[in-house]
Amino acid sequence: MDENGRIVRESLEYAEQLYGKPLAPAAFHVEEAFKASHTDWDRAKNHVTIQIPLNMNQVDRKGQLAYEAFHVFSPATRNEATYFGEGLATLLAIEQRNYHPFPNDIKYREAVSLVRRLIAMCPDSVEKLLSARKRIALVTADDIAAICKDFPASDAQHLVRKF
């Protein structure tokens, strides 16, 4: 396995420590491309292609790969992406690598703030939601309410909104 793959694996192991083993983890590979920074999930093959920019410095590369690793842990198509998934991906990069992806983008800050509030109120909520729905992109506001009764309904609605 190459260095990028090893970094993603480390992040997947860290995510498992936080949220338990995923029920349907995806296979993956990493590509370096000019100005690319995203993941593409092939649902039929359950395979994620992670694209990161060429020539990133080591800190940014490790942080970006930690962020993208969450999309291997709980894959989603671009049309399925929610505040919940993006917030968890951001939180993984912050907690594992002390890396703040997209620090000036208010959507990412909102997403990670909502995720932090949910986890603070109900520490095992992500693990429970993953075991019930298999992928974070499939979680509904009702699912969140069933797992964490005191979490505000408006925040749950915001978490499951499309990103």
DRENTI-381141 format. One record per residue: residue number from 0; residue in three letters; chain; x, y, z of N, C-alpha, C, CB in turn. Coordinates in Angstrom, 2 decimals, decimal comma, always signed. Glycine has a CB too. Layout:
% residues N
n res chain n.x n.y n.z ca.x ca.y ca.z c.x c.y c.z cb.x cb.y cb.z
NUM ALA A X Y Z X Y Z X Y Z X Y Z
...
END
This chain:
% residues 163
n res chain n.x n.y n.z ca.x ca.y ca.z c.x c.y c.z cb.x cb.y cb.z
0 MET A +0,85 -1,18 +0,00 +0,00 +0,00 +0,00 +0,89 +1,24 +0,00 -0,97 +0,00 +1,23
1 ASP A +0,51 +2,23 -0,81 +1,31 +3,46 -0,87 +1,03 +4,35 +0,34 +1,00 +4,22 -2,18
2 GLU A +1,77 +5,44 +0,45 +1,67 +6,35 +1,59 +0,27 +6,93 +1,74 +2,68 +7,47 +1,45
3 ASN A -0,35 +7,36 +0,64 -1,70 +7,91 +0,73 -2,69 +6,87 +1,24 -2,15 +8,44 -0,63
4 GLY A -2,58 +5,66 +0,74 -3,46 +4,58 +1,19 -3,27 +4,27 +2,67 -3,22 +3,33 +0,37
5 ARG A -2,02 +4,30 +3,13 -1,73 +4,06 +4,54 -2,37 +5,14 +5,42 -0,20 +4,01 +4,77
6 ILE A -2,28 +6,39 +4,98 -2,87 +7,50 +5,74 -4,39 +7,34 +5,83 -2,51 +8,86 +5,09
7 VAL A -5,02 +6,97 +4,73 -6,47 +6,75 +4,74 -6,81 +5,60 +5,69 -7,00 +6,44 +3,31
8 ARG A -6,07 +4,51 +5,64 -6,29 +3,36 +6,54 -6,19 +3,79 +8,01 -5,26 +2,25 +6,24
9 GLU A -5,18 +4,59 +8,32 -5,05 +5,10 +9,70 -6,29 +5,88 +10,11 -3,79 +5,99 +9,83
10 SER A -6,80 +6,69 +9,20 -7,99 +7,49 +9,50 -9,23 +6,60 +9,63 -8,22 +8,55 +8,40
11 LEU A -9,31 +5,56 +8,83 -10,43 +4,62 +8,95 -10,39 +3,90 +10,30 -10,41 +3,60 +7,79
12 GLU A -9,21 +3,52 +10,74 -9,06 +2,88 +12,05 -9,46 +3,85 +13,16 -7,61 +2,40 +12,26
13 TYR A -9,09 +5,11 +13,01 -9,46 +6,12 +14,00 -10,99 +6,30 +14,03 -8,76 +7,46 +13,70
14 ALA A -11,61 +6,35 +12,86 -13,07 +6,47 +12,78 -13,75 +5,26 +13,45 -13,53 +6,59 +11,31
15 GLU A -13,19 +4,08 +13,28 -13,74 +2,88 +13,93 -13,65 +3,00 +15,45 -13,00 +1,62 +13,45
16 GLN A -12,57 +3,57 +15,95 -12,44 +3,77 +17,40 -13,53 +4,71 +17,90 -11,05 +4,34 +17,75
17 LEU A -13,85 +5,72 +17,12 -14,86 +6,70 +17,51 -16,29 +6,18 +17,34 -14,69 +7,97 +16,72
18 TYR A -16,56 +5,48 +16,23 -17,95 +5,18 +15,84 -18,25 +3,71 +15,64 -18,26 +5,90 +14,59
19 GLY A -17,30 +2,83 +15,90 -17,53 +1,41 +15,67 -17,21 +1,01 +14,24 -18,96 +1,05 +16,01
20 LYS A -17,27 -0,28 +13,99 -16,99 -0,78 +12,63 -18,15 -0,45 +11,71 -16,73 -2,31 +12,65
21 PRO A -17,85 +0,07 +10,53 -18,94 +0,34 +9,58 -19,52 -0,98 +9,06 -18,43 +1,22 +8,40
22 LEU A -20,81 -0,98 +8,78 -21,47 -2,19 +8,28 -21,16 -2,45 +6,82 -22,96 -2,08 +8,47
23 ALA A -20,88 -1,39 +6,07 -20,64 -1,56 +4,64 -19,47 -0,69 +4,20 -21,90 -1,21 +3,82
24 PRO A -18,25 -0,96 +4,72 -17,12 -0,11 +4,32 -16,83 -0,29 +2,83 -15,87 -0,45 +5,15
25 ALA A -16,38 +0,77 +2,23 -16,07 +0,75 +0,79 -14,59 +0,44 +0,58 -16,45 +2,09 +0,12
26 ALA A -14,29 -0,13 -0,56 -12,91 -0,21 -1,01 -12,56 +1,19 -1,51 -12,71 -1,31 -2,14
27 PHE A -11,27 +1,48 -1,67 -10,90 +2,82 -2,11 -9,54 +2,80 -2,79 -10,88 +3,78 -0,93
28 HIS A -9,29 +3,88 -3,50 -7,94 +4,21 -3,96 -7,83 +5,73 -4,01 -7,62 +3,55 -5,36
29 VAL A -6,59 +6,21 -3,97 -6,33 +7,64 -3,96 -5,64 +8,04 -5,24 -5,49 +8,05 -2,74
30 GLU A -6,12 +9,12 -5,84 -5,49 +9,70 -7,02 -5,08 +11,13 -6,70 -6,45 +9,66 -8,26
31 GLU A -3,94 +11,53 -7,20 -3,53 +12,92 -7,09 -3,76 +13,57 -8,45 -2,03 +13,06 -6,64
32 ALA A -4,49 +14,67 -8,44 -4,86 +15,34 -9,70 -4,75 +16,85 -9,50 -6,30 +14,93 -10,15
33 PHE A -4,66 +17,56 -10,58 -4,53 +19,00 -10,54 -5,80 +19,62 -9,95 -4,26 +19,56 -11,95
34 LYS A -5,67 +20,32 -8,83 -6,76 +21,05 -8,16 -7,98 +20,19 -7,80 -7,21 +22,17 -9,04
35 ALA A -7,81 +18,90 -7,64 -8,93 +18,05 -7,25 -8,96 +17,90 -5,74 -8,83 +16,68 -7,92
36 SER A -10,16 +17,83 -5,17 -10,29 +17,58 -3,75 -11,72 +17,10 -3,48 -9,95 +18,85 -2,92
37 HIS A -11,95 +15,82 -3,69 -13,27 +15,25 -3,48 -13,20 +13,73 -3,52 -14,26 +15,78 -4,52
38 THR A -14,33 +13,10 -3,24 -14,45 +11,65 -3,40 -15,60 +11,36 -4,34 -14,65 +10,95 -2,03
39 ASP A -15,48 +10,26 -5,04 -16,57 +9,75 -5,89 -16,82 +8,31 -5,48 -16,22 +9,86 -7,42
40 TRP A -18,07 +8,00 -5,16 -18,44 +6,66 -4,74 -19,18 +5,94 -5,85 -19,29 +6,70 -3,48
41 ASP A -18,69 +4,79 -6,24 -19,37 +3,92 -7,20 -20,18 +2,93 -6,37 -18,34 +3,17 -8,17
42 ARG A -21,47 +3,16 -6,30 -22,36 +2,37 -5,46 -22,35 +0,90 -5,88 -23,78 +2,93 -5,53
43 ALA A -22,38 +0,64 -7,16 -22,45 -0,74 -7,65 -21,23 -1,55 -7,22 -22,56 -0,75 -9,17
44 LYS A -20,07 -0,93 -7,22 -18,83 -1,62 -6,84 -18,47 -1,38 -5,38 -17,69 -1,17 -7,73
45 ASN A -19,20 -0,49 -4,70 -18,88 -0,04 -3,35 -17,40 +0,34 -3,27 -19,21 -1,14 -2,31
46 HIS A -17,04 +1,24 -4,17 -15,64 +1,67 -4,28 -15,60 +3,20 -4,34 -14,96 +1,05 -5,55
47 VAL A -14,69 +3,78 -3,53 -14,52 +5,23 -3,48 -13,20 +5,61 -4,12 -14,59 +5,74 -2,02
48 THR A -13,26 +6,59 -5,00 -12,06 +7,20 -5,56 -11,87 +8,53 -4,85 -12,16 +7,38 -7,13
49 ILE A -10,75 +8,64 -4,16 -10,41 +9,88 -3,46 -9,45 +10,65 -4,36 -9,76 +9,60 -2,04
50 GLN A -9,80 +11,89 -4,66 -8,89 +12,73 -5,44 -8,42 +13,88 -4,56 -9,58 +13,27 -6,73
51 ILE A -7,11 +14,06 -4,51 -6,52 +15,18 -3,77 -5,59 +15,93 -4,72 -5,75 +14,69 -2,49
52 PRO A -5,33 +17,20 -4,43 -4,46 +17,99 -5,30 -3,02 +17,45 -5,31 -4,46 +19,44 -4,87
53 LEU A -2,39 +17,62 -6,43 -0,97 +17,30 -6,56 -0,15 +18,21 -5,67 -0,51 +17,41 -8,03
54 ASN A +0,97 +17,72 -5,22 +1,99 +18,53 -4,53 +1,50 +19,23 -3,26 +2,52 +19,55 -5,46
55 MET A +0,59 +18,59 -2,53 +0,18 +19,16 -1,24 +1,33 +18,97 -0,25 -1,14 +18,48 -0,70
56 ASN A +1,47 +19,91 +0,68 +2,46 +19,69 +1,72 +1,95 +18,55 +2,61 +2,72 +20,99 +2,56
57 GLN A +2,84 +18,00 +3,42 +2,54 +16,81 +4,21 +1,37 +17,03 +5,19 +3,78 +16,38 +5,00
58 VAL A +1,33 +18,16 +5,85 +0,26 +18,44 +6,81 -1,09 +18,50 +6,10 +0,54 +19,77 +7,56
59 ASP A -1,15 +19,25 +5,00 -2,41 +19,37 +4,26 -2,84 +18,03 +3,66 -2,27 +20,42 +3,16
60 ARG A -1,89 +17,27 +3,15 -2,22 +15,98 +2,53 -2,80 +15,03 +3,58 -0,96 +15,34 +1,86
61 LYS A -2,14 +14,92 +4,72 -2,64 +14,03 +5,77 -4,02 +14,48 +6,28 -1,65 +13,98 +6,94
62 GLY A -4,19 +15,78 +6,45 -5,46 +16,31 +6,91 -6,57 +16,10 +5,90 -5,34 +17,77 +7,23
63 GLN A -6,28 +16,37 +4,64 -7,30 +16,19 +3,60 -7,67 +14,72 +3,45 -6,80 +16,74 +2,26
64 LEU A -6,68 +13,84 +3,55 -6,97 +12,40 +3,45 -7,78 +11,92 +4,65 -5,66 +11,61 +3,34
65 ALA A -7,54 +12,48 +5,82 -8,36 +12,12 +6,99 -9,81 +12,55 +6,74 -7,81 +12,79 +8,28
66 TYR A -9,97 +13,75 +6,22 -11,32 +14,24 +5,90 -12,00 +13,32 +4,89 -11,25 +15,69 +5,35
67 GLU A -11,31 +13,02 +3,81 -11,89 +12,19 +2,75 -12,13 +10,76 +3,21 -10,99 +12,20 +1,53
68 ALA A -11,34 +10,28 +4,20 -11,49 +8,92 +4,69 -12,88 +8,67 +5,26 -10,44 +8,62 +5,75
69 PHE A -13,49 +9,71 +5,84 -14,84 +9,49 +6,37 -15,79 +9,09 +5,24 -15,36 +10,75 +7,08
70 HIS A -15,54 +9,56 +4,04 -16,41 +9,24 +2,91 -16,16 +7,82 +2,39 -16,20 +10,23 +1,78
71 VAL A -15,10 +7,19 +2,85 -14,89 +5,75 +2,63 -15,61 +4,99 +3,75 -13,35 +5,40 +2,59
72 PHE A -15,47 +5,50 +4,97 -16,10 +4,90 +6,15 -17,62 +4,83 +5,99 -15,73 +5,71 +7,41
73 SER A -18,21 +5,91 +5,51 -19,65 +5,99 +5,29 -19,90 +6,70 +3,97 -20,37 +6,73 +6,48
74 PRO A -19,83 +5,95 +2,86 -19,87 +6,58 +1,54 -21,23 +7,20 +1,20 -19,52 +5,56 +0,49
75 ALA A -21,16 +8,16 +0,30 -22,35 +8,83 -0,21 -22,04 +9,37 -1,60 -22,82 +9,98 +0,75
76 THR A -23,05 +9,44 -2,42 -22,88 +10,10 -3,70 -22,88 +11,61 -3,44 -24,00 +9,69 -4,72
77 ARG A -22,45 +12,37 -4,41 -22,46 +13,84 -4,23 -23,87 +14,36 -3,98 -21,86 +14,54 -5,47
78 ASN A -24,87 +13,76 -4,60 -26,26 +14,19 -4,41 -26,80 +13,82 -3,04 -27,14 +13,60 -5,48
79 GLU A -26,18 +12,84 -2,38 -26,63 +12,41 -1,06 -25,94 +13,17 +0,08 -26,39 +10,93 -0,91
80 ALA A -24,89 +13,89 -0,20 -24,09 +14,52 +0,86 -24,96 +15,41 +1,75 -22,95 +15,35 +0,24
81 THR A -24,80 +15,24 +3,06 -25,56 +16,01 +4,03 -24,62 +16,76 +4,97 -26,50 +15,08 +4,85
82 TYR A -25,20 +17,68 +5,72 -24,42 +18,39 +6,74 -23,84 +17,39 +7,74 -25,31 +19,44 +7,47
83 PHE A -24,59 +16,34 +8,04 -24,13 +15,34 +8,99 -22,84 +14,66 +8,49 -25,23 +14,30 +9,23
84 GLY A -22,86 +14,18 +7,26 -21,67 +13,52 +6,71 -20,49 +14,46 +6,59 -21,99 +12,94 +5,36
85 GLU A -20,73 +15,66 +6,11 -19,63 +16,63 +5,96 -19,10 +17,08 +7,33 -20,10 +17,85 +5,15
86 GLY A -20,00 +17,19 +8,30 -19,57 +17,54 +9,65 -18,73 +16,45 +10,29 -20,77 +17,84 +10,52
87 LEU A -19,13 +15,20 +10,10 -18,34 +14,09 +10,64 -16,99 +13,97 +9,95 -19,12 +12,78 +10,50
88 ALA A -16,96 +14,19 +8,64 -15,68 +14,16 +7,91 -14,75 +15,26 +8,42 -15,91 +14,33 +6,38
89 THR A -15,31 +16,43 +8,63 -14,52 +17,56 +9,13 -14,03 +17,27 +10,55 -15,35 +18,86 +9,12
90 LEU A -14,90 +16,74 +11,39 -14,52 +16,43 +12,76 -13,42 +15,37 +12,81 -15,74 +15,96 +13,54
91 LEU A -13,49 +14,39 +11,93 -12,44 +13,36 +11,89 -11,08 +14,00 +11,59 -12,78 +12,29 +10,82
92 ALA A -11,04 +14,89 +10,61 -9,78 +15,56 +10,26 -9,27 +16,42 +11,42 -9,97 +16,43 +9,00
93 ILE A -10,19 +17,09 +12,09 -9,79 +17,94 +13,22 -9,27 +17,09 +14,37 -10,98 +18,80 +13,70
94 GLU A -10,02 +16,05 +14,74 -9,65 +15,27 +15,91 -8,42 +14,40 +15,68 -10,80 +14,40 +16,33
95 GLN A -8,31 +13,82 +14,49 -7,17 +12,93 +14,25 -5,91 +13,70 +13,87 -7,51 +11,94 +13,17
96 ARG A -6,04 +14,72 +13,05 -4,87 +15,39 +12,49 -4,74 +16,86 +12,89 -4,92 +15,30 +11,01
97 ASN A -5,67 +17,35 +13,74 -5,68 +18,78 +14,08 -5,67 +19,62 +12,81 -4,48 +19,14 +14,97
98 TYR A -6,47 +19,18 +11,85 -6,55 +19,81 +10,53 -7,95 +20,36 +10,34 -6,18 +18,80 +9,39
99 HIS A -8,05 +21,59 +9,91 -9,35 +22,24 +9,71 -9,59 +22,44 +8,21 -9,41 +23,60 +10,46
100 PRO A -10,21 +21,46 +7,56 -10,48 +21,63 +6,13 -11,50 +22,75 +5,91 -10,99 +20,31 +5,51
101 PHE A -11,30 +23,51 +4,90 -12,24 +24,58 +4,50 -12,57 +25,51 +5,68 -13,54 +23,96 +3,96
102 PRO A -11,56 +26,07 +6,36 -11,80 +26,84 +7,58 -12,63 +28,10 +7,38 -10,49 +27,22 +8,19
103 ASN A -12,69 +28,62 +6,19 -13,44 +29,85 +5,95 -14,83 +29,62 +5,37 -12,66 +30,75 +5,03
104 ASP A -15,21 +28,35 +5,22 -16,51 +28,02 +4,64 -17,52 +27,82 +5,76 -16,40 +26,75 +3,74
105 ILE A -18,51 +28,70 +5,81 -19,48 +28,68 +6,91 -20,27 +27,36 +6,94 -20,44 +29,86 +6,78
106 LYS A -20,51 +26,75 +5,80 -21,27 +25,49 +5,78 -20,53 +24,40 +6,55 -21,52 +25,03 +4,34
107 TYR A -19,22 +24,30 +6,37 -18,45 +23,28 +7,09 -18,40 +23,59 +8,58 -17,01 +23,20 +6,53
108 ARG A -18,28 +24,87 +8,92 -18,28 +25,25 +10,34 -19,62 +24,92 +11,00 -17,96 +26,75 +10,50
109 GLU A -20,71 +25,20 +10,29 -22,04 +24,86 +10,81 -22,17 +23,35 +10,99 -23,15 +25,39 +9,87
110 ALA A -21,73 +22,62 +9,98 -21,87 +21,16 +10,00 -21,11 +20,55 +11,18 -21,36 +20,56 +8,69
111 VAL A -19,87 +20,96 +11,37 -19,09 +20,38 +12,47 -19,64 +20,84 +13,82 -17,61 +20,77 +12,34
112 SER A -20,16 +22,04 +13,91 -20,75 +22,52 +15,16 -21,98 +21,68 +15,54 -21,13 +24,00 +15,03
113 LEU A -22,83 +21,40 +14,57 -24,01 +20,58 +14,83 -23,62 +19,17 +15,25 -24,91 +20,53 +13,59
114 VAL A -22,64 +18,60 +14,58 -22,18 +17,25 +14,91 -21,61 +17,23 +16,33 -21,11 +16,76 +13,88
115 ARG A -20,84 +18,22 +16,66 -20,27 +18,28 +18,02 -21,37 +18,36 +19,07 -19,32 +19,49 +18,15
116 ARG A -22,42 +19,14 +18,80 -23,53 +19,26 +19,76 -24,24 +17,92 +19,93 -24,53 +20,33 +19,30
117 LEU A -24,47 +17,22 +18,82 -25,13 +15,92 +18,90 -24,28 +14,94 +19,72 -25,38 +15,35 +17,48
118 ILE A -23,00 +14,87 +19,43 -22,12 +13,94 +20,14 -21,99 +14,32 +21,61 -20,72 +13,91 +19,48
119 ALA A -21,98 +15,62 +21,92 -21,91 +16,05 +23,32 -23,16 +15,61 +24,09 -21,75 +17,59 +23,40
120 MET A -24,31 +15,68 +23,44 -25,57 +15,31 +24,09 -25,73 +13,79 +24,17 -26,75 +15,92 +23,36
121 CYS A -25,31 +13,11 +23,12 -25,50 +11,66 +23,02 -24,24 +11,05 +22,42 -26,76 +11,31 +22,15
122 PRO A -23,26 +10,74 +23,27 -21,94 +10,33 +22,79 -21,91 +9,13 +21,85 -21,10 +10,02 +23,95
123 ASP A -22,84 +8,20 +21,98 -22,83 +7,02 +21,11 -23,82 +7,12 +19,95 -23,14 +5,78 +21,93
124 SER A -24,31 +8,33 +19,69 -25,35 +8,51 +18,68 -24,88 +8,13 +17,27 -25,81 +9,94 +18,68
125 VAL A -23,66 +8,48 +16,90 -23,20 +8,19 +15,54 -23,12 +6,68 +15,34 -21,82 +8,85 +15,28
126 GLU A -22,57 +5,98 +16,31 -22,47 +4,52 +16,20 -23,86 +3,90 +16,07 -21,73 +3,94 +17,42
127 LYS A -24,80 +4,36 +16,88 -26,17 +3,82 +16,82 -26,83 +4,12 +15,48 -27,02 +4,40 +17,96
128 LEU A -26,63 +5,34 +14,99 -27,24 +5,72 +13,70 -26,62 +4,92 +12,55 -27,06 +7,22 +13,45
129 LEU A -25,33 +4,71 +12,61 -24,68 +3,91 +11,57 -25,16 +2,46 +11,60 -23,16 +3,95 +11,73
130 SER A -25,35 +1,91 +12,78 -25,80 +0,52 +12,86 -27,24 +0,38 +12,38 -25,67 -0,01 +14,29
131 ALA A -28,05 +1,44 +12,56 -29,44 +1,39 +12,11 -29,58 +1,65 +10,61 -30,26 +2,41 +12,88
132 ARG A -28,78 +2,57 +10,07 -28,95 +3,00 +8,67 -27,83 +2,59 +7,72 -29,10 +4,47 +8,64
133 LYS A -26,72 +2,11 +8,25 -25,54 +1,69 +7,49 -24,71 +2,83 +6,94 -25,96 +0,82 +6,37
134 ARG A -25,35 +3,92 +6,52 -24,63 +5,07 +5,98 -25,24 +6,34 +6,55 -24,66 +5,09 +4,42
135 ILE A -24,38 +7,29 +6,90 -24,85 +8,55 +7,48 -25,76 +9,29 +6,50 -23,65 +9,45 +7,85
136 ALA A -25,52 +9,16 +5,22 -26,34 +9,85 +4,22 -27,81 +9,42 +4,27 -25,78 +9,62 +2,83
137 LEU A -28,09 +8,28 +4,86 -29,47 +7,76 +4,91 -30,19 +8,12 +6,21 -29,45 +6,27 +4,75
138 VAL A -29,49 +8,74 +7,14 -30,08 +9,10 +8,44 -31,13 +10,20 +8,24 -28,98 +9,56 +9,44
139 THR A -32,24 +10,06 +8,94 -33,30 +11,07 +8,90 -33,35 +11,82 +10,24 -34,67 +10,42 +8,59
140 ALA A -34,05 +12,93 +10,25 -34,24 +13,67 +11,49 -34,98 +12,82 +12,52 -35,01 +14,98 +11,23
141 ASP A -35,92 +11,99 +12,07 -36,63 +11,09 +12,98 -35,68 +10,07 +13,60 -37,77 +10,37 +12,25
142 ASP A -34,71 +9,59 +12,81 -33,71 +8,66 +13,35 -32,92 +9,33 +14,47 -32,75 +8,18 +12,23
143 ILE A -32,53 +10,58 +14,25 -31,77 +11,31 +15,27 -32,62 +11,50 +16,51 -31,29 +12,69 +14,72
144 ALA A -33,88 +11,85 +16,34 -34,78 +12,05 +17,47 -34,95 +10,76 +18,27 -36,14 +12,56 +17,00
145 ALA A -35,01 +9,63 +17,60 -35,18 +8,35 +18,29 -33,94 +7,97 +19,10 -35,49 +7,25 +17,28
146 ILE A -32,78 +8,38 +18,63 -31,51 +8,03 +19,29 -31,17 +9,04 +20,38 -30,37 +7,96 +18,26
147 CYS A -31,49 +10,30 +20,12 -31,11 +11,38 +21,05 -32,32 +12,30 +21,26 -29,87 +12,20 +20,50
148 LYS A -33,17 +11,92 +22,18 -34,47 +12,58 +22,38 -34,39 +14,06 +22,73 -35,21 +11,87 +23,45
149 ASP A -33,29 +14,48 +23,36 -33,18 +15,88 +23,78 -32,52 +16,77 +22,73 -32,41 +15,97 +25,07
150 PHE A -32,06 +16,20 +21,64 -31,42 +17,00 +20,60 -32,51 +17,80 +19,88 -30,62 +16,10 +19,59
151 PRO A -32,33 +19,11 +19,73 -33,38 +19,94 +19,12 -33,77 +19,46 +17,71 -32,92 +21,39 +19,05
152 ALA A -35,06 +19,41 +17,47 -35,57 +18,94 +16,18 -35,06 +19,80 +15,03 -37,10 +18,93 +16,18
153 SER A -34,94 +21,10 +15,26 -34,45 +21,98 +14,19 -33,00 +21,67 +13,85 -34,58 +23,46 +14,61
154 ASP A -32,20 +21,32 +14,84 -30,81 +20,94 +14,57 -30,75 +19,60 +13,84 -30,01 +20,86 +15,89
155 ALA A -31,61 +18,67 +14,21 -31,66 +17,38 +13,50 -32,04 +17,60 +12,04 -32,67 +16,42 +14,18
156 GLN A -33,01 +18,46 +11,80 -33,41 +18,78 +10,42 -32,23 +19,38 +9,65 -34,61 +19,76 +10,40
157 HIS A -31,50 +20,26 +10,30 -30,35 +20,90 +9,66 -29,26 +19,86 +9,33 -29,79 +22,01 +10,57
158 LEU A -29,03 +18,93 +10,25 -28,00 +17,91 +10,02 -28,29 +17,06 +8,79 -27,87 +17,02 +11,24
159 VAL A -29,54 +16,74 +8,56 -29,87 +15,83 +7,45 -30,14 +16,56 +6,14 -31,08 +14,98 +7,81
160 ARG A -30,03 +17,89 +6,17 -30,20 +18,66 +4,91 -29,10 +18,32 +3,94 -30,21 +20,19 +5,19
161 LYS A -29,41 +18,43 +2,68 -28,38 +18,24 +1,63 -27,36 +19,35 +1,74 -29,02 +18,24 +0,20
162 PHE A -26,12 +18,99 +1,52 -25,02 +19,92 +1,71 -24,84 +20,79 +0,50 -23,75 +19,19 +2,01
END
